[in-house]
Amino acid sequence: MGFSFEMIEDKIECFEATDLTTLEKKINEQIENNRALLLEVHHVSHQMCIEAESKRLYYSAIVHFKLRKKSVL
């Protein structure tokens, strides 16, 4: 039995935080981590939710990473 290596072509990650600064920091850290896998951001979707009873804000984002395309010079 041997090892099999395949490139990750698509990856979707979910993030959540109670403030925008923390959410942005989490996403930026993962962008840097995914660069090592040759992935770049393809699409970002985000939303904000308010909890009715405590009136706390929650922020969430879904980031779609795709394999970086080779540039042709």
mmCIF file of the N, C-alpha and C atoms, coordinates in Angstrom:
data_MODEL
# 
_entry.id   MODEL 
# 
loop_
_atom_site.group_PDB 
_atom_site.id 
_atom_site.type_symbol 
_atom_site.label_atom_id 
_atom_site.label_alt_id 
_atom_site.label_comp_id 
_atom_site.label_asym_id 
_atom_site.label_entity_id 
_atom_site.label_seq_id 
_atom_site.pdbx_PDB_ins_code 
_atom_site.Cartn_x 
_atom_site.Cartn_y 
_atom_site.Cartn_z 
_atom_site.occupancy 
_atom_site.B_iso_or_equiv 
_atom_site.pdbx_formal_charge 
_atom_site.auth_seq_id 
_atom_site.auth_comp_id 
_atom_site.auth_asym_id 
_atom_site.auth_atom_id 
_atom_site.pdbx_PDB_model_num 
ATOM 1   N N  . MET A 1 1  ? 0.849   -1.168 0.000   1.00 0.00 ? 1  MET A N  1 
ATOM 2   C CA . MET A 1 1  ? 0.000   0.000  0.000   1.00 0.00 ? 1  MET A CA 1 
ATOM 3   C C  . MET A 1 1  ? 0.898   1.235  0.000   1.00 0.00 ? 1  MET A C  1 
ATOM 4   N N  . GLY A 1 2  ? 0.655   2.164  -0.904  1.00 0.00 ? 2  GLY A N  1 
ATOM 5   C CA . GLY A 1 2  ? 1.472   3.367  -1.012  1.00 0.00 ? 2  GLY A CA 1 
ATOM 6   C C  . GLY A 1 2  ? 0.660   4.613  -0.740  1.00 0.00 ? 2  GLY A C  1 
ATOM 7   N N  . PHE A 1 3  ? 1.358   5.712  -0.700  1.00 0.00 ? 3  PHE A N  1 
ATOM 8   C CA . PHE A 1 3  ? 0.706   7.000  -0.499  1.00 0.00 ? 3  PHE A CA 1 
ATOM 9   C C  . PHE A 1 3  ? 0.209   7.542  -1.821  1.00 0.00 ? 3  PHE A C  1 
ATOM 10  N N  . SER A 1 4  ? -0.902  8.210  -1.776  1.00 0.00 ? 4  SER A N  1 
ATOM 11  C CA . SER A 1 4  ? -1.451  8.852  -2.957  1.00 0.00 ? 4  SER A CA 1 
ATOM 12  C C  . SER A 1 4  ? -1.652  10.334 -2.638  1.00 0.00 ? 4  SER A C  1 
ATOM 13  N N  . PHE A 1 5  ? -1.062  11.196 -3.429  1.00 0.00 ? 5  PHE A N  1 
ATOM 14  C CA . PHE A 1 5  ? -1.190  12.634 -3.220  1.00 0.00 ? 5  PHE A CA 1 
ATOM 15  C C  . PHE A 1 5  ? -2.034  13.234 -4.330  1.00 0.00 ? 5  PHE A C  1 
ATOM 16  N N  . GLU A 1 6  ? -3.036  13.995 -3.940  1.00 0.00 ? 6  GLU A N  1 
ATOM 17  C CA . GLU A 1 6  ? -3.883  14.685 -4.901  1.00 0.00 ? 6  GLU A CA 1 
ATOM 18  C C  . GLU A 1 6  ? -3.985  16.151 -4.493  1.00 0.00 ? 6  GLU A C  1 
ATOM 19  N N  . MET A 1 7  ? -4.048  17.017 -5.468  1.00 0.00 ? 7  MET A N  1 
ATOM 20  C CA . MET A 1 7  ? -4.206  18.450 -5.199  1.00 0.00 ? 7  MET A CA 1 
ATOM 21  C C  . MET A 1 7  ? -5.645  18.731 -4.768  1.00 0.00 ? 7  MET A C  1 
ATOM 22  N N  . ILE A 1 8  ? -5.791  19.575 -3.776  1.00 0.00 ? 8  ILE A N  1 
ATOM 23  C CA . ILE A 1 8  ? -7.117  20.040 -3.388  1.00 0.00 ? 8  ILE A CA 1 
ATOM 24  C C  . ILE A 1 8  ? -7.499  21.137 -4.370  1.00 0.00 ? 8  ILE A C  1 
ATOM 25  N N  . GLU A 1 9  ? -8.610  20.969 -5.047  1.00 0.00 ? 9  GLU A N  1 
ATOM 26  C CA . GLU A 1 9  ? -9.014  21.956 -6.042  1.00 0.00 ? 9  GLU A CA 1 
ATOM 27  C C  . GLU A 1 9  ? -10.050 22.932 -5.504  1.00 0.00 ? 9  GLU A C  1 
ATOM 28  N N  . ASP A 1 10 ? -10.890 22.488 -4.596  1.00 0.00 ? 10 ASP A N  1 
ATOM 29  C CA . ASP A 1 10 ? -11.920 23.333 -3.989  1.00 0.00 ? 10 ASP A CA 1 
ATOM 30  C C  . ASP A 1 10 ? -11.969 23.062 -2.497  1.00 0.00 ? 10 ASP A C  1 
ATOM 31  N N  . LYS A 1 11 ? -12.163 24.129 -1.735  1.00 0.00 ? 11 LYS A N  1 
ATOM 32  C CA . LYS A 1 11 ? -12.252 23.999 -0.287  1.00 0.00 ? 11 LYS A CA 1 
ATOM 33  C C  . LYS A 1 11 ? -13.169 25.109 0.214   1.00 0.00 ? 11 LYS A C  1 
ATOM 34  N N  . ILE A 1 12 ? -14.140 24.745 1.021   1.00 0.00 ? 12 ILE A N  1 
ATOM 35  C CA . ILE A 1 12 ? -15.065 25.727 1.586   1.00 0.00 ? 12 ILE A CA 1 
ATOM 36  C C  . ILE A 1 12 ? -14.910 25.704 3.097   1.00 0.00 ? 12 ILE A C  1 
ATOM 37  N N  . GLU A 1 13 ? -14.730 26.892 3.679   1.00 0.00 ? 13 GLU A N  1 
ATOM 38  C CA . GLU A 1 13 ? -14.539 26.996 5.119   1.00 0.00 ? 13 GLU A CA 1 
ATOM 39  C C  . GLU A 1 13 ? -15.524 27.999 5.705   1.00 0.00 ? 13 GLU A C  1 
ATOM 40  N N  . CYS A 1 14 ? -15.990 27.706 6.917   1.00 0.00 ? 14 CYS A N  1 
ATOM 41  C CA . CYS A 1 14 ? -16.941 28.566 7.616   1.00 0.00 ? 14 CYS A CA 1 
ATOM 42  C C  . CYS A 1 14 ? -16.254 29.219 8.806   1.00 0.00 ? 14 CYS A C  1 
ATOM 43  N N  . PHE A 1 15 ? -16.587 30.474 9.041   1.00 0.00 ? 15 PHE A N  1 
ATOM 44  C CA . PHE A 1 15 ? -16.010 31.239 10.135  1.00 0.00 ? 15 PHE A CA 1 
ATOM 45  C C  . PHE A 1 15 ? -17.129 31.959 10.870  1.00 0.00 ? 15 PHE A C  1 
ATOM 46  N N  . GLU A 1 16 ? -16.939 32.150 12.190  1.00 0.00 ? 16 GLU A N  1 
ATOM 47  C CA . GLU A 1 16 ? -17.899 32.938 12.957  1.00 0.00 ? 16 GLU A CA 1 
ATOM 48  C C  . GLU A 1 16 ? -17.177 33.668 14.078  1.00 0.00 ? 16 GLU A C  1 
ATOM 49  N N  . ALA A 1 17 ? -17.748 34.801 14.471  1.00 0.00 ? 17 ALA A N  1 
ATOM 50  C CA . ALA A 1 17 ? -17.166 35.607 15.538  1.00 0.00 ? 17 ALA A CA 1 
ATOM 51  C C  . ALA A 1 17 ? -18.230 36.562 16.064  1.00 0.00 ? 17 ALA A C  1 
ATOM 52  N N  . THR A 1 18 ? -17.931 37.174 17.196  1.00 0.00 ? 18 THR A N  1 
ATOM 53  C CA . THR A 1 18 ? -18.872 38.136 17.778  1.00 0.00 ? 18 THR A CA 1 
ATOM 54  C C  . THR A 1 18 ? -18.553 39.574 17.381  1.00 0.00 ? 18 THR A C  1 
ATOM 55  N N  . ASP A 1 19 ? -17.457 39.764 16.630  1.00 0.00 ? 19 ASP A N  1 
ATOM 56  C CA . ASP A 1 19 ? -17.148 41.103 16.106  1.00 0.00 ? 19 ASP A CA 1 
ATOM 57  C C  . ASP A 1 19 ? -16.431 40.957 14.764  1.00 0.00 ? 19 ASP A C  1 
ATOM 58  N N  . LEU A 1 20 ? -16.523 42.005 13.959  1.00 0.00 ? 20 LEU A N  1 
ATOM 59  C CA . LEU A 1 20 ? -15.963 41.969 12.611  1.00 0.00 ? 20 LEU A CA 1 
ATOM 60  C C  . LEU A 1 20 ? -14.448 41.863 12.591  1.00 0.00 ? 20 LEU A C  1 
ATOM 61  N N  . THR A 1 21 ? -13.785 42.489 13.553  1.00 0.00 ? 21 THR A N  1 
ATOM 62  C CA . THR A 1 21 ? -12.323 42.459 13.598  1.00 0.00 ? 21 THR A CA 1 
ATOM 63  C C  . THR A 1 21 ? -11.816 41.028 13.784  1.00 0.00 ? 21 THR A C  1 
ATOM 64  N N  . THR A 1 22 ? -12.435 40.292 14.683  1.00 0.00 ? 22 THR A N  1 
ATOM 65  C CA . THR A 1 22 ? -12.049 38.902 14.935  1.00 0.00 ? 22 THR A CA 1 
ATOM 66  C C  . THR A 1 22 ? -12.351 38.040 13.720  1.00 0.00 ? 22 THR A C  1 
ATOM 67  N N  . LEU A 1 23 ? -13.500 38.263 13.103  1.00 0.00 ? 23 LEU A N  1 
ATOM 68  C CA . LEU A 1 23 ? -13.862 37.492 11.915  1.00 0.00 ? 23 LEU A CA 1 
ATOM 69  C C  . LEU A 1 23 ? -12.848 37.723 10.801  1.00 0.00 ? 23 LEU A C  1 
ATOM 70  N N  . GLU A 1 24 ? -12.498 38.971 10.575  1.00 0.00 ? 24 GLU A N  1 
ATOM 71  C CA . GLU A 1 24 ? -11.522 39.305 9.539   1.00 0.00 ? 24 GLU A CA 1 
ATOM 72  C C  . GLU A 1 24 ? -10.157 38.668 9.838   1.00 0.00 ? 24 GLU A C  1 
ATOM 73  N N  . LYS A 1 25 ? -9.756  38.683 11.091  1.00 0.00 ? 25 LYS A N  1 
ATOM 74  C CA . LYS A 1 25 ? -8.479  38.088 11.479  1.00 0.00 ? 25 LYS A CA 1 
ATOM 75  C C  . LYS A 1 25 ? -8.474  36.583 11.220  1.00 0.00 ? 25 LYS A C  1 
ATOM 76  N N  . LYS A 1 26 ? -9.562  35.901 11.567  1.00 0.00 ? 26 LYS A N  1 
ATOM 77  C CA . LYS A 1 26 ? -9.663  34.450 11.334  1.00 0.00 ? 26 LYS A CA 1 
ATOM 78  C C  . LYS A 1 26 ? -9.570  34.130 9.844   1.00 0.00 ? 26 LYS A C  1 
ATOM 79  N N  . ILE A 1 27 ? -10.271 34.905 9.039   1.00 0.00 ? 27 ILE A N  1 
ATOM 80  C CA . ILE A 1 27 ? -10.268 34.663 7.594   1.00 0.00 ? 27 ILE A CA 1 
ATOM 81  C C  . ILE A 1 27 ? -8.883  34.922 7.012   1.00 0.00 ? 27 ILE A C  1 
ATOM 82  N N  . ASN A 1 28 ? -8.251  36.015 7.400   1.00 0.00 ? 28 ASN A N  1 
ATOM 83  C CA . ASN A 1 28 ? -6.916  36.338 6.887   1.00 0.00 ? 28 ASN A CA 1 
ATOM 84  C C  . ASN A 1 28 ? -5.879  35.286 7.267   1.00 0.00 ? 28 ASN A C  1 
ATOM 85  N N  . GLU A 1 29 ? -5.967  34.759 8.480   1.00 0.00 ? 29 GLU A N  1 
ATOM 86  C CA . GLU A 1 29 ? -5.048  33.698 8.895   1.00 0.00 ? 29 GLU A CA 1 
ATOM 87  C C  . GLU A 1 29 ? -5.218  32.462 8.015   1.00 0.00 ? 29 GLU A C  1 
ATOM 88  N N  . GLN A 1 30 ? -6.464  32.121 7.711   1.00 0.00 ? 30 GLN A N  1 
ATOM 89  C CA . GLN A 1 30 ? -6.705  30.936 6.899   1.00 0.00 ? 30 GLN A CA 1 
ATOM 90  C C  . GLN A 1 30 ? -6.325  31.161 5.442   1.00 0.00 ? 30 GLN A C  1 
ATOM 91  N N  . ILE A 1 31 ? -6.447  32.379 4.958   1.00 0.00 ? 31 ILE A N  1 
ATOM 92  C CA . ILE A 1 31 ? -5.992  32.696 3.601   1.00 0.00 ? 31 ILE A CA 1 
ATOM 93  C C  . ILE A 1 31 ? -4.498  32.416 3.496   1.00 0.00 ? 31 ILE A C  1 
ATOM 94  N N  . GLU A 1 32 ? -3.747  32.863 4.503   1.00 0.00 ? 32 GLU A N  1 
ATOM 95  C CA . GLU A 1 32 ? -2.294  32.612 4.516   1.00 0.00 ? 32 GLU A CA 1 
ATOM 96  C C  . GLU A 1 32 ? -1.990  31.117 4.575   1.00 0.00 ? 32 GLU A C  1 
ATOM 97  N N  . ASN A 1 33 ? -2.712  30.383 5.406   1.00 0.00 ? 33 ASN A N  1 
ATOM 98  C CA . ASN A 1 33 ? -2.502  28.930 5.505   1.00 0.00 ? 33 ASN A CA 1 
ATOM 99  C C  . ASN A 1 33 ? -2.794  28.223 4.187   1.00 0.00 ? 33 ASN A C  1 
ATOM 100 N N  . ASN A 1 34 ? -3.840  28.657 3.507   1.00 0.00 ? 34 ASN A N  1 
ATOM 101 C CA . ASN A 1 34 ? -4.237  27.999 2.265   1.00 0.00 ? 34 ASN A CA 1 
ATOM 102 C C  . ASN A 1 34 ? -3.326  28.346 1.089   1.00 0.00 ? 34 ASN A C  1 
ATOM 103 N N  . ARG A 1 35 ? -2.571  29.421 1.199   1.00 0.00 ? 35 ARG A N  1 
ATOM 104 C CA . ARG A 1 35 ? -1.601  29.741 0.144   1.00 0.00 ? 35 ARG A CA 1 
ATOM 105 C C  . ARG A 1 35 ? -0.566  28.633 0.008   1.00 0.00 ? 35 ARG A C  1 
ATOM 106 N N  . ALA A 1 36 ? -0.233  27.984 1.116   1.00 0.00 ? 36 ALA A N  1 
ATOM 107 C CA . ALA A 1 36 ? 0.720   26.869 1.079   1.00 0.00 ? 36 ALA A CA 1 
ATOM 108 C C  . ALA A 1 36 ? 0.153   25.694 0.286   1.00 0.00 ? 36 ALA A C  1 
ATOM 109 N N  . LEU A 1 37 ? -1.169  25.611 0.198   1.00 0.00 ? 37 LEU A N  1 
ATOM 110 C CA . LEU A 1 37 ? -1.832  24.559 -0.578  1.00 0.00 ? 37 LEU A CA 1 
ATOM 111 C C  . LEU A 1 37 ? -2.146  25.019 -2.000  1.00 0.00 ? 37 LEU A C  1 
ATOM 112 N N  . LEU A 1 38 ? -1.635  26.199 -2.365  1.00 0.00 ? 38 LEU A N  1 
ATOM 113 C CA . LEU A 1 38 ? -1.867  26.818 -3.676  1.00 0.00 ? 38 LEU A CA 1 
ATOM 114 C C  . LEU A 1 38 ? -3.340  27.141 -3.916  1.00 0.00 ? 38 LEU A C  1 
ATOM 115 N N  . LEU A 1 39 ? -4.040  27.489 -2.825  1.00 0.00 ? 39 LEU A N  1 
ATOM 116 C CA . LEU A 1 39 ? -5.443  27.864 -2.931  1.00 0.00 ? 39 LEU A CA 1 
ATOM 117 C C  . LEU A 1 39 ? -5.571  29.374 -2.781  1.00 0.00 ? 39 LEU A C  1 
ATOM 118 N N  . GLU A 1 40 ? -6.523  29.950 -3.527  1.00 0.00 ? 40 GLU A N  1 
ATOM 119 C CA . GLU A 1 40 ? -6.805  31.367 -3.414  1.00 0.00 ? 40 GLU A CA 1 
ATOM 120 C C  . GLU A 1 40 ? -8.304  31.561 -3.225  1.00 0.00 ? 40 GLU A C  1 
ATOM 121 N N  . VAL A 1 41 ? -8.685  32.723 -2.728  1.00 0.00 ? 41 VAL A N  1 
ATOM 122 C CA . VAL A 1 41 ? -10.095 33.005 -2.474  1.00 0.00 ? 41 VAL A CA 1 
ATOM 123 C C  . VAL A 1 41 ? -10.829 33.148 -3.802  1.00 0.00 ? 41 VAL A C  1 
ATOM 124 N N  . HIS A 1 42 ? -11.925 32.410 -3.925  1.00 0.00 ? 42 HIS A N  1 
ATOM 125 C CA . HIS A 1 42 ? -12.767 32.487 -5.117  1.00 0.00 ? 42 HIS A CA 1 
ATOM 126 C C  . HIS A 1 42 ? -14.018 33.324 -4.838  1.00 0.00 ? 42 HIS A C  1 
ATOM 127 N N  . HIS A 1 43 ? -14.598 33.115 -3.651  1.00 0.00 ? 43 HIS A N  1 
ATOM 128 C CA . HIS A 1 43 ? -15.843 33.814 -3.311  1.00 0.00 ? 43 HIS A CA 1 
ATOM 129 C C  . HIS A 1 43 ? -15.991 33.888 -1.789  1.00 0.00 ? 43 HIS A C  1 
ATOM 130 N N  . VAL A 1 44 ? -16.566 34.992 -1.323  1.00 0.00 ? 44 VAL A N  1 
ATOM 131 C CA . VAL A 1 44 ? -16.850 35.158 0.105   1.00 0.00 ? 44 VAL A CA 1 
ATOM 132 C C  . VAL A 1 44 ? -18.309 35.543 0.262   1.00 0.00 ? 44 VAL A C  1 
ATOM 133 N N  . SER A 1 45 ? -18.981 34.874 1.189   1.00 0.00 ? 45 SER A N  1 
ATOM 134 C CA . SER A 1 45 ? -20.362 35.192 1.534   1.00 0.00 ? 45 SER A CA 1 
ATOM 135 C C  . SER A 1 45 ? -20.404 35.455 3.039   1.00 0.00 ? 45 SER A C  1 
ATOM 136 N N  . HIS A 1 46 ? -21.109 36.482 3.461   1.00 0.00 ? 46 HIS A N  1 
ATOM 137 C CA . HIS A 1 46 ? -21.136 36.801 4.884   1.00 0.00 ? 46 HIS A CA 1 
ATOM 138 C C  . HIS A 1 46 ? -22.513 37.265 5.314   1.00 0.00 ? 46 HIS A C  1 
ATOM 139 N N  . GLN A 1 47 ? -22.749 37.183 6.618   1.00 0.00 ? 47 GLN A N  1 
ATOM 140 C CA . GLN A 1 47 ? -24.002 37.686 7.154   1.00 0.00 ? 47 GLN A CA 1 
ATOM 141 C C  . GLN A 1 47 ? -23.854 38.027 8.631   1.00 0.00 ? 47 GLN A C  1 
ATOM 142 N N  . MET A 1 48 ? -24.829 38.773 9.142   1.00 0.00 ? 48 MET A N  1 
ATOM 143 C CA . MET A 1 48 ? -24.863 39.176 10.534  1.00 0.00 ? 48 MET A CA 1 
ATOM 144 C C  . MET A 1 48 ? -26.192 38.717 11.118  1.00 0.00 ? 48 MET A C  1 
ATOM 145 N N  . CYS A 1 49 ? -26.151 38.265 12.355  1.00 0.00 ? 49 CYS A N  1 
ATOM 146 C CA . CYS A 1 49 ? -27.364 37.798 13.020  1.00 0.00 ? 49 CYS A CA 1 
ATOM 147 C C  . CYS A 1 49 ? -27.446 38.451 14.397  1.00 0.00 ? 49 CYS A C  1 
ATOM 148 N N  . ILE A 1 50 ? -28.640 38.857 14.799  1.00 0.00 ? 50 ILE A N  1 
ATOM 149 C CA . ILE A 1 50 ? -28.855 39.438 16.118  1.00 0.00 ? 50 ILE A CA 1 
ATOM 150 C C  . ILE A 1 50 ? -29.688 38.467 16.930  1.00 0.00 ? 50 ILE A C  1 
ATOM 151 N N  . GLU A 1 51 ? -29.167 38.075 18.086  1.00 0.00 ? 51 GLU A N  1 
ATOM 152 C CA . GLU A 1 51 ? -29.903 37.200 18.987  1.00 0.00 ? 51 GLU A CA 1 
ATOM 153 C C  . GLU A 1 51 ? -30.970 38.040 19.677  1.00 0.00 ? 51 GLU A C  1 
ATOM 154 N N  . ALA A 1 52 ? -32.210 37.615 19.604  1.00 0.00 ? 52 ALA A N  1 
ATOM 155 C CA . ALA A 1 52 ? -33.340 38.423 20.065  1.00 0.00 ? 52 ALA A CA 1 
ATOM 156 C C  . ALA A 1 52 ? -33.290 38.726 21.562  1.00 0.00 ? 52 ALA A C  1 
ATOM 157 N N  . GLU A 1 53 ? -33.043 37.730 22.375  1.00 0.00 ? 53 GLU A N  1 
ATOM 158 C CA . GLU A 1 53 ? -33.118 37.930 23.825  1.00 0.00 ? 53 GLU A CA 1 
ATOM 159 C C  . GLU A 1 53 ? -31.976 38.779 24.371  1.00 0.00 ? 53 GLU A C  1 
ATOM 160 N N  . SER A 1 54 ? -30.750 38.459 23.982  1.00 0.00 ? 54 SER A N  1 
ATOM 161 C CA . SER A 1 54 ? -29.602 39.175 24.534  1.00 0.00 ? 54 SER A CA 1 
ATOM 162 C C  . SER A 1 54 ? -29.137 40.328 23.642  1.00 0.00 ? 54 SER A C  1 
ATOM 163 N N  . LYS A 1 55 ? -29.696 40.404 22.458  1.00 0.00 ? 55 LYS A N  1 
ATOM 164 C CA . LYS A 1 55 ? -29.331 41.428 21.468  1.00 0.00 ? 55 LYS A CA 1 
ATOM 165 C C  . LYS A 1 55 ? -27.842 41.399 21.133  1.00 0.00 ? 55 LYS A C  1 
ATOM 166 N N  . ARG A 1 56 ? -27.246 40.211 21.183  1.00 0.00 ? 56 ARG A N  1 
ATOM 167 C CA . ARG A 1 56 ? -25.841 40.053 20.803  1.00 0.00 ? 56 ARG A CA 1 
ATOM 168 C C  . ARG A 1 56 ? -25.749 39.881 19.299  1.00 0.00 ? 56 ARG A C  1 
ATOM 169 N N  . LEU A 1 57 ? -24.684 40.397 18.744  1.00 0.00 ? 57 LEU A N  1 
ATOM 170 C CA . LEU A 1 57 ? -24.439 40.271 17.313  1.00 0.00 ? 57 LEU A CA 1 
ATOM 171 C C  . LEU A 1 57 ? -23.517 39.088 17.048  1.00 0.00 ? 57 LEU A C  1 
ATOM 172 N N  . TYR A 1 58 ? -23.791 38.377 15.994  1.00 0.00 ? 58 TYR A N  1 
ATOM 173 C CA . TYR A 1 58 ? -22.926 37.306 15.529  1.00 0.00 ? 58 TYR A CA 1 
ATOM 174 C C  . TYR A 1 58 ? -22.647 37.530 14.055  1.00 0.00 ? 58 TYR A C  1 
ATOM 175 N N  . TYR A 1 59 ? -21.411 37.378 13.672  1.00 0.00 ? 59 TYR A N  1 
ATOM 176 C CA . TYR A 1 59 ? -21.009 37.531 12.283  1.00 0.00 ? 59 TYR A CA 1 
ATOM 177 C C  . TYR A 1 59 ? -20.506 36.186 11.788  1.00 0.00 ? 59 TYR A C  1 
ATOM 178 N N  . SER A 1 60 ? -20.857 35.868 10.563  1.00 0.00 ? 60 SER A N  1 
ATOM 179 C CA . SER A 1 60 ? -20.365 34.618 9.978   1.00 0.00 ? 60 SER A CA 1 
ATOM 180 C C  . SER A 1 60 ? -19.973 34.861 8.528   1.00 0.00 ? 60 SER A C  1 
ATOM 181 N N  . ALA A 1 61 ? -19.094 34.002 8.060   1.00 0.00 ? 61 ALA A N  1 
ATOM 182 C CA . ALA A 1 61 ? -18.654 34.093 6.665   1.00 0.00 ? 61 ALA A CA 1 
ATOM 183 C C  . ALA A 1 61 ? -18.339 32.700 6.157   1.00 0.00 ? 61 ALA A C  1 
ATOM 184 N N  . ILE A 1 62 ? -18.594 32.501 4.895   1.00 0.00 ? 62 ILE A N  1 
ATOM 185 C CA . ILE A 1 62 ? -18.221 31.272 4.206   1.00 0.00 ? 62 ILE A CA 1 
ATOM 186 C C  . ILE A 1 62 ? -17.281 31.686 3.088   1.00 0.00 ? 62 ILE A C  1 
ATOM 187 N N  . VAL A 1 63 ? -16.103 31.067 3.070   1.00 0.00 ? 63 VAL A N  1 
ATOM 188 C CA . VAL A 1 63 ? -15.090 31.406 2.074   1.00 0.00 ? 63 VAL A CA 1 
ATOM 189 C C  . VAL A 1 63 ? -14.839 30.189 1.202   1.00 0.00 ? 63 VAL A C  1 
ATOM 190 N N  . HIS A 1 64 ? -14.948 30.395 -0.106  1.00 0.00 ? 64 HIS A N  1 
ATOM 191 C CA . HIS A 1 64 ? -14.692 29.340 -1.087  1.00 0.00 ? 64 HIS A CA 1 
ATOM 192 C C  . HIS A 1 64 ? -13.296 29.565 -1.653  1.00 0.00 ? 64 HIS A C  1 
ATOM 193 N N  . PHE A 1 65 ? -12.433 28.587 -1.416  1.00 0.00 ? 65 PHE A N  1 
ATOM 194 C CA . PHE A 1 65 ? -11.077 28.628 -1.948  1.00 0.00 ? 65 PHE A CA 1 
ATOM 195 C C  . PHE A 1 65 ? -10.999 27.714 -3.164  1.00 0.00 ? 65 PHE A C  1 
ATOM 196 N N  . LYS A 1 66 ? -10.256 28.138 -4.177  1.00 0.00 ? 66 LYS A N  1 
ATOM 197 C CA . LYS A 1 66 ? -10.036 27.334 -5.381  1.00 0.00 ? 66 LYS A CA 1 
ATOM 198 C C  . LYS A 1 66 ? -8.546  27.243 -5.663  1.00 0.00 ? 66 LYS A C  1 
ATOM 199 N N  . LEU A 1 67 ? -8.173  26.197 -6.361  1.00 0.00 ? 67 LEU A N  1 
ATOM 200 C CA . LEU A 1 67 ? -6.787  26.000 -6.759  1.00 0.00 ? 67 LEU A CA 1 
ATOM 201 C C  . LEU A 1 67 ? -6.348  27.174 -7.609  1.00 0.00 ? 67 LEU A C  1 
ATOM 202 N N  . ARG A 1 68 ? -5.191  27.727 -7.283  1.00 0.00 ? 68 ARG A N  1 
ATOM 203 C CA . ARG A 1 68 ? -4.654  28.869 -8.010  1.00 0.00 ? 68 ARG A CA 1 
ATOM 204 C C  . ARG A 1 68 ? -4.335  28.446 -9.445  1.00 0.00 ? 68 ARG A C  1 
ATOM 205 N N  . LYS A 1 69 ? -4.811  29.231 -10.391 1.00 0.00 ? 69 LYS A N  1 
ATOM 206 C CA . LYS A 1 69 ? -4.540  28.936 -11.802 1.00 0.00 ? 69 LYS A CA 1 
ATOM 207 C C  . LYS A 1 69 ? -3.133  29.378 -12.146 1.00 0.00 ? 69 LYS A C  1 
ATOM 208 N N  . LYS A 1 70 ? -2.484  28.605 -12.953 1.00 0.00 ? 70 LYS A N  1 
ATOM 209 C CA . LYS A 1 70 ? -1.141  28.960 -13.405 1.00 0.00 ? 70 LYS A CA 1 
ATOM 210 C C  . LYS A 1 70 ? -1.223  30.154 -14.340 1.00 0.00 ? 70 LYS A C  1 
ATOM 211 N N  . SER A 1 71 ? -0.357  31.121 -14.118 1.00 0.00 ? 71 SER A N  1 
ATOM 212 C CA . SER A 1 71 ? -0.344  32.287 -14.999 1.00 0.00 ? 71 SER A CA 1 
ATOM 213 C C  . SER A 1 71 ? 0.519   32.007 -16.218 1.00 0.00 ? 71 SER A C  1 
ATOM 214 N N  . VAL A 1 72 ? 0.028   32.443 -17.351 1.00 0.00 ? 72 VAL A N  1 
ATOM 215 C CA . VAL A 1 72 ? 0.750   32.256 -18.607 1.00 0.00 ? 72 VAL A CA 1 
ATOM 216 C C  . VAL A 1 72 ? 1.404   33.575 -18.972 1.00 0.00 ? 72 VAL A C  1 
ATOM 217 N N  . LEU A 1 73 ? 2.701   33.568 -19.170 1.00 0.00 ? 73 LEU A N  1 
ATOM 218 C CA . LEU A 1 73 ? 3.410   34.794 -19.529 1.00 0.00 ? 73 LEU A CA 1 
ATOM 219 C C  . LEU A 1 73 ? 3.723   34.843 -20.992 1.00 0.00 ? 73 LEU A C  1 
# 
